[in-house]
Amino acid sequence: MYVHFPFCRHKCCYCDFYSVGTRDKEAAFFEALHQEIDLQAASEDFSESTFATLYIGGGTPSLVSPQFLAPFFRHILAKFNFSQDAEFSFEANPGAMLRDHLKVFKQVGFNRLTIGVQSFQDDELAFLSRIHSAREAVQAIHAARECGFDNVGIDLIFGIPAQTIKSWQATLHTAIRLAPEHISMYGLTYEAGTPLWRQEREGRVQKCDEELERDMLLLGMEMLTEAGYEHYEISNFALPGFRSRHNSKYWDGSPYLGLGPSAHSFDAKRRWWNVDDIDVYVAKLQAGQSPVSGGELLSRHTRLHELILLGLRCAQGVDLQVVQNYTDISENEFLDRVTGLFGDVARVAPFQESHDNALLTLWRGSLGLTRAGLLLYDAVCKNIFGVMAIN
């Protein structure tokens, strides 16, 4: 389950997630959210489901007033079934991480925290229009520990204009020294409509050189794996036993329920999404209406494409039996087609180097990416779809 808290103190130049810059509608939002919880709990889609994870994203969930958080958490636990060992996560940002709020999150039952650090270099944080300093980012991780969180993840960004290998290496060194249980590292993206996208289109910002960005990715992979982190998804690394269970559910194609403005849901056959406007969201629920604004029925063709896109991102790869179930192409025939397109398939663990520079590897019955293939993920996916046919 995902719940979207849309409140943010400041919207960063690269962010395209739905958020609002004030909290004056916080009370109305939580009243509406409770109504949506009741609606979904009474529906046929998820009323009998047992949820393994709950993730609060945003926005900046750590800003939410404690007076609203505890009643929300009690309400959602009362209305839905969660497994006994459920992962309860929320996002926080340095500079918007009040210690008292963290304590309440911990006290009510949240057991995992993700902090949007992005960089430990002040000039890079300023470029990204973050509201915190590198020093505050370090303090945020210490504060999480002091509040009792023993499962902490941090997000980092590489490929920032003017970022160097040296500064990226320094950020990675700091991250490793602080020893969070989970580290995500993402290449900076220029999402349409964001201020950063407009700046690049107007020539005021020049994107990082592709070769440099590639070298940063390789450096991050090398340093984090040497430090004991398991590389289990293209952008994600975890100490043993600390993979993000919530994100792993997305990647393996599990159903999910999204609550709050702009949240998406998926039941393995169709996808739907809520309105991305807090005023409309509140008004609809006050009127007893669903906040859903659109949806789509997924074809077998679309589902298989998504399973391959997601599976190749992960170290477990794509189960060849799944491909056969969707296409009636036998595993051997599929491998013959892949070999004809990409050359020999390696027999090494995914994300590892292949001595013959193969892009794909067959490992424990699944097709995965080698180190070389990982660097060409988009191109590999685009081409692999051409060897399949959907009945």
C-alpha positions as CSV (number, residue, x, y, z in Angstrom):
1,M,0.0,0.0,0.0
2,Y,1.2,3.5,-0.9
3,V,-0.2,6.7,0.6
4,H,0.7,10.1,-0.8
5,F,1.1,13.0,1.7
6,P,1.3,16.0,-0.7
7,F,2.7,18.6,1.6
8,C,6.2,20.0,0.9
9,R,8.0,23.0,2.3
10,H,9.7,23.7,-1.1
11,K,9.5,22.0,-4.5
12,C,12.9,21.1,-5.9
13,C,13.7,22.1,-9.5
14,Y,13.8,18.5,-10.8
15,C,10.8,17.1,-9.0
16,D,7.6,16.2,-10.9
17,F,5.7,14.5,-8.1
18,Y,2.4,16.2,-7.1
19,S,2.8,18.4,-4.0
20,V,1.6,21.7,-2.5
21,G,3.7,24.2,-0.7
22,T,1.5,25.0,2.3
23,R,0.0,22.9,5.0
24,D,-3.2,24.9,5.6
25,K,-5.2,22.1,4.1
26,E,-3.7,19.4,6.2
27,A,-6.9,18.9,8.4
28,A,-9.2,18.7,5.3
29,F,-6.7,16.3,3.6
30,F,-6.6,13.8,6.5
31,E,-10.4,13.9,6.8
32,A,-10.7,13.0,3.1
33,L,-8.0,10.4,3.4
34,H,-9.9,8.7,6.2
35,Q,-12.9,8.6,3.9
36,E,-10.9,7.1,1.1
37,I,-9.6,4.4,3.4
38,D,-13.2,3.6,4.4
39,L,-14.2,3.4,0.7
40,Q,-11.4,1.1,-0.3
41,A,-11.7,-1.1,2.7
42,A,-15.3,-1.7,1.8
43,S,-14.6,-2.4,-1.9
44,E,-14.1,-5.8,-3.5
45,D,-10.6,-5.0,-4.9
46,F,-8.6,-5.0,-1.7
47,S,-10.9,-5.7,1.3
48,E,-9.7,-9.3,1.7
49,S,-6.1,-8.5,0.9
50,T,-3.2,-8.8,3.4
51,F,-0.7,-6.1,2.8
52,A,3.0,-6.7,3.3
53,T,4.1,-3.1,3.2
54,L,2.9,0.4,3.8
55,Y,4.9,3.3,2.3
56,I,4.1,7.0,3.0
57,G,5.6,9.2,0.2
58,G,5.2,12.7,-1.0
59,G,5.7,15.6,-0.7
60,T,7.6,15.4,2.6
61,P,5.7,13.1,5.0
62,S,8.1,14.0,7.9
63,L,6.4,17.5,7.9
64,V,3.0,16.1,8.9
65,S,1.7,17.2,12.2
66,P,1.8,14.4,14.9
67,Q,-1.8,15.2,15.8
68,F,-2.9,13.8,12.4
69,L,-0.4,11.0,12.0
70,A,-1.3,8.7,14.9
71,P,-5.1,8.7,14.2
72,F,-4.3,8.0,10.5
73,F,-2.1,5.1,11.3
74,R,-4.6,3.6,13.8
75,H,-7.4,4.0,11.2
76,I,-5.6,2.3,8.4
77,L,-4.5,-0.6,10.6
78,A,-8.1,-1.0,11.8
79,K,-9.5,-1.1,8.2
80,F,-6.9,-3.3,6.4
81,N,-5.1,-6.5,7.1
82,F,-1.3,-6.2,7.4
83,S,1.1,-9.1,7.8
84,Q,2.7,-9.5,11.3
85,D,6.1,-8.5,9.9
86,A,4.9,-5.7,7.7
87,E,7.3,-3.1,6.6
88,F,6.0,0.4,7.5
89,S,8.1,3.1,5.7
90,F,8.0,6.8,5.2
91,E,10.0,9.5,3.5
92,A,11.8,12.4,5.1
93,N,14.0,15.3,3.9
94,P,16.8,17.0,5.8
95,G,15.7,20.5,6.6
96,A,12.2,19.3,7.0
97,M,12.8,16.6,9.5
98,L,11.6,17.6,13.0
99,R,12.9,15.3,15.7
100,D,9.5,15.3,17.5
101,H,7.8,14.2,14.3
102,L,10.3,11.3,13.8
103,K,9.7,10.1,17.4
104,V,6.0,10.0,16.7
105,F,6.5,8.0,13.5
106,K,8.6,5.6,15.4
107,Q,6.2,5.4,18.4
108,V,3.1,4.6,16.3
109,G,4.9,1.7,14.5
110,F,6.9,2.9,11.5
111,N,10.0,0.7,11.2
112,R,11.8,2.1,8.1
113,L,12.8,5.6,7.0
114,T,14.1,6.9,3.7
115,I,15.9,10.2,3.7
116,G,16.2,12.3,0.5
117,V,19.9,13.3,0.9
118,Q,20.7,13.6,-2.8
119,S,24.3,14.9,-2.2
120,F,26.8,15.6,0.5
121,Q,28.2,18.6,-1.4
122,D,26.7,22.0,-0.7
123,D,27.1,23.4,-4.3
124,E,25.3,20.4,-5.7
125,L,22.5,20.7,-3.2
126,A,22.2,24.4,-4.1
127,F,21.9,23.5,-7.8
128,L,19.2,21.0,-7.1
129,S,17.4,23.7,-5.0
130,R,17.4,21.6,-1.9
131,I,16.6,23.4,1.3
132,H,19.3,21.6,3.4
133,S,23.1,21.7,3.6
134,A,25.4,18.7,3.5
135,R,25.9,19.1,7.3
136,E,22.2,18.9,7.9
137,A,22.0,15.8,5.8
138,V,24.5,14.1,8.0
139,Q,22.6,15.4,11.1
140,A,19.4,13.9,9.7
141,I,20.9,10.4,9.6
142,H,22.2,10.8,13.1
143,A,18.7,12.1,14.3
144,A,17.1,9.0,12.7
145,R,19.4,6.7,14.7
146,E,18.8,8.7,17.9
147,C,15.0,8.3,17.4
148,G,15.5,4.5,17.2
149,F,15.4,3.8,13.5
150,D,17.6,0.8,12.7
151,N,16.5,0.5,9.0
152,V,17.4,3.8,7.3
153,G,17.8,4.3,3.6
154,I,19.1,7.4,1.7
155,D,18.7,8.6,-1.8
156,L,21.6,10.0,-3.9
157,I,21.7,11.7,-7.3
158,F,24.5,11.6,-9.8
159,G,24.9,13.2,-13.2
160,I,24.4,16.7,-11.8
161,P,25.7,19.5,-14.0
162,A,29.2,20.6,-12.8
163,Q,29.4,17.4,-10.6
164,T,32.8,15.7,-10.9
165,I,34.0,12.2,-10.3
166,K,35.9,13.5,-7.3
167,S,32.8,15.2,-5.7
168,W,30.7,12.1,-6.4
169,Q,33.3,9.9,-4.9
170,A,33.3,12.2,-1.8
171,T,29.5,11.8,-1.5
172,L,29.8,8.0,-1.7
173,H,32.6,8.0,0.9
174,T,30.4,10.0,3.3
175,A,27.4,7.7,2.6
176,I,29.4,4.6,3.3
177,R,30.9,6.1,6.5
178,L,27.4,6.8,7.8
179,A,26.4,3.2,7.0
180,P,22.7,3.4,6.2
181,E,21.1,0.1,5.6
182,H,19.9,1.0,2.1
183,I,21.3,3.4,-0.6
184,S,19.5,4.4,-3.8
185,M,21.5,6.2,-6.5
186,Y,19.7,7.8,-9.4
187,G,20.9,9.6,-12.5
188,L,19.4,13.1,-12.6
189,T,16.4,13.2,-15.0
190,Y,14.9,16.2,-16.7
191,E,11.2,15.6,-16.4
192,A,9.0,17.6,-18.8
193,G,7.4,20.6,-17.2
194,T,9.9,20.9,-14.3
195,P,12.0,24.1,-13.8
196,L,15.1,22.1,-14.5
197,W,13.7,20.8,-17.8
198,R,12.9,24.4,-18.9
199,Q,16.3,25.6,-17.9
200,E,17.9,22.9,-20.0
201,R,15.7,23.7,-23.0
202,E,16.5,27.4,-22.7
203,G,20.2,26.7,-22.7
204,R,20.7,27.8,-19.1
205,V,21.7,24.3,-17.9
206,Q,23.9,21.8,-19.8
207,K,23.4,18.1,-19.0
208,C,26.2,16.0,-17.6
209,D,28.3,14.3,-20.3
210,E,27.0,10.8,-20.9
211,E,30.4,9.2,-20.5
212,L,30.9,10.9,-17.2
213,E,27.5,9.9,-16.0
214,R,28.3,6.3,-17.0
215,D,31.6,6.5,-15.1
216,M,29.7,7.8,-12.0
217,L,27.3,4.9,-12.2
218,L,30.2,2.4,-12.4
219,L,32.1,4.1,-9.5
220,G,29.0,3.9,-7.3
221,M,28.4,0.2,-8.1
222,E,32.1,-0.5,-7.3
223,M,32.3,1.4,-4.1
224,L,29.0,0.3,-2.7
225,T,29.5,-3.4,-3.4
226,E,33.0,-3.3,-2.0
227,A,31.5,-1.8,1.1
228,G,29.2,-4.8,1.6
229,Y,26.1,-3.5,-0.1
230,E,24.1,-6.0,-2.3
231,H,23.4,-4.6,-5.7
232,Y,19.8,-6.0,-6.1
233,E,18.3,-3.5,-8.6
234,I,19.9,-1.2,-11.1
235,S,19.7,1.9,-8.8
236,N,19.4,0.2,-5.4
237,F,21.8,-1.3,-2.9
238,A,21.2,-2.8,0.5
239,L,23.1,-4.4,3.4
240,P,22.1,-8.1,3.7
241,G,18.5,-8.4,4.9
242,F,17.6,-4.8,4.2
243,R,16.3,-4.7,0.7
244,S,13.3,-2.4,0.3
245,R,10.4,-4.8,0.5
246,H,7.9,-2.2,-0.7
247,N,9.8,-1.3,-3.9
248,S,10.6,-5.0,-4.5
249,K,6.8,-5.6,-4.7
250,Y,6.5,-3.0,-7.5
251,W,9.4,-4.7,-9.4
252,D,8.0,-8.2,-9.1
253,G,4.6,-7.2,-10.4
254,S,2.6,-7.5,-7.2
255,P,-0.7,-5.7,-6.8
256,Y,-0.7,-2.4,-4.9
257,L,-3.2,0.1,-3.6
258,G,-2.6,3.8,-3.7
259,L,-4.3,6.3,-1.5
260,G,-4.2,10.1,-1.6
261,P,-4.0,12.7,-4.5
262,S,-2.1,11.4,-7.6
263,A,-1.7,7.9,-6.1
264,H,-1.8,4.9,-8.5
265,S,-3.2,1.4,-7.9
266,F,-2.8,-1.9,-9.7
267,D,-4.6,-5.2,-9.3
268,A,-2.6,-7.3,-11.8
269,K,-5.1,-6.7,-14.6
270,R,-5.8,-2.9,-14.6
271,R,-4.3,0.3,-13.3
272,W,-6.1,3.4,-12.0
273,W,-5.1,6.7,-10.5
274,N,-6.5,9.5,-8.3
275,V,-6.9,13.1,-9.2
276,D,-3.7,15.1,-8.7
277,D,-5.4,18.1,-7.1
278,I,-5.9,18.3,-3.3
279,D,-8.9,20.5,-3.6
280,V,-10.7,18.2,-6.0
281,Y,-9.6,15.2,-4.0
282,V,-11.1,16.6,-0.8
283,A,-14.3,17.8,-2.6
284,K,-15.0,14.4,-4.2
285,L,-14.6,12.5,-0.9
286,Q,-16.6,15.0,1.0
287,A,-19.4,14.4,-1.5
288,G,-19.0,10.6,-1.0
289,Q,-17.4,10.1,-4.5
290,S,-14.4,8.2,-5.5
291,P,-11.3,10.3,-6.2
292,V,-10.2,8.1,-9.1
293,S,-9.7,10.2,-12.2
294,G,-8.7,7.6,-14.8
295,G,-7.6,4.0,-15.5
296,E,-6.6,1.4,-18.1
297,L,-7.1,-2.3,-18.7
298,L,-3.7,-3.9,-19.3
299,S,-3.4,-6.2,-22.3
300,R,-1.2,-9.3,-22.1
301,H,1.2,-7.6,-24.4
302,T,1.5,-4.6,-22.0
303,R,1.8,-6.9,-18.9
304,L,4.6,-8.9,-20.4
305,H,6.5,-5.8,-21.5
306,E,6.2,-4.4,-18.0
307,L,7.3,-7.7,-16.4
308,I,10.4,-7.7,-18.6
309,L,11.2,-4.0,-18.1
310,L,10.9,-4.5,-14.3
311,G,12.5,-7.9,-14.2
312,L,15.6,-6.8,-16.1
313,R,16.1,-4.0,-13.6
314,C,16.5,-6.5,-10.8
315,A,19.2,-9.0,-10.0
316,Q,16.7,-11.9,-10.1
317,G,16.1,-11.1,-13.8
318,V,13.1,-12.4,-15.8
319,D,11.8,-15.9,-15.2
320,L,11.8,-17.7,-18.6
321,Q,8.7,-19.7,-17.5
322,V,6.8,-16.4,-17.3
323,V,7.8,-15.5,-20.9
324,Q,6.6,-19.0,-22.0
325,N,3.3,-18.6,-20.1
326,Y,2.6,-15.3,-21.9
327,T,3.8,-16.2,-25.4
328,D,3.9,-20.0,-25.7
329,I,7.5,-19.6,-26.9
330,S,9.5,-22.4,-25.2
331,E,12.4,-21.4,-23.1
332,N,14.9,-22.9,-25.6
333,E,13.3,-21.1,-28.6
334,F,13.2,-17.9,-26.7
335,L,16.9,-18.3,-25.9
336,D,17.7,-19.1,-29.6
337,R,15.9,-15.8,-30.6
338,V,17.8,-13.8,-27.9
339,T,21.1,-15.3,-29.0
340,G,20.3,-14.5,-32.7
341,L,19.7,-10.9,-31.7
342,F,22.3,-10.2,-29.0
343,G,24.9,-12.9,-29.5
344,D,25.9,-15.5,-26.9
345,V,24.2,-15.3,-23.5
346,A,26.6,-15.5,-20.6
347,R,26.3,-17.7,-17.5
348,V,27.3,-15.3,-14.8
349,A,25.3,-13.8,-12.0
350,P,23.3,-10.7,-13.1
351,F,25.1,-7.3,-13.0
352,Q,28.5,-9.1,-13.1
353,E,31.1,-8.7,-15.8
354,S,31.1,-11.2,-18.7
355,H,34.5,-12.2,-20.2
356,D,33.0,-11.9,-23.7
357,N,31.1,-8.6,-23.1
358,A,27.7,-10.4,-23.4
359,L,24.8,-8.1,-22.6
360,L,22.5,-10.9,-21.2
361,T,23.0,-13.8,-18.8
362,L,21.1,-16.9,-18.0
363,W,21.2,-17.5,-14.3
364,R,19.0,-20.0,-12.3
365,G,16.3,-20.1,-15.0
366,S,16.1,-16.4,-15.4
367,L,17.4,-13.9,-18.0
368,G,19.3,-11.0,-16.6
369,L,21.6,-8.2,-17.5
370,T,25.4,-8.4,-17.3
371,R,27.4,-5.4,-16.3
372,A,27.6,-4.4,-19.9
373,G,23.9,-4.9,-20.4
374,L,23.1,-2.9,-17.4
375,L,24.8,0.1,-19.0
376,L,22.6,-0.3,-22.1
377,Y,19.3,-1.2,-20.2
378,D,17.0,1.0,-22.4
379,A,18.4,-0.3,-25.7
380,V,18.4,-3.9,-24.5
381,C,14.7,-3.7,-23.5
382,K,13.7,-2.0,-26.7
383,N,15.3,-4.7,-28.8
384,I,14.3,-7.7,-26.7
385,F,10.6,-7.0,-27.3
386,G,11.1,-7.7,-31.0
387,V,11.9,-11.4,-30.4
388,M,8.5,-12.1,-28.7
389,A,5.0,-12.5,-30.0
390,I,1.8,-12.4,-27.8
391,N,-1.0,-14.9,-28.5
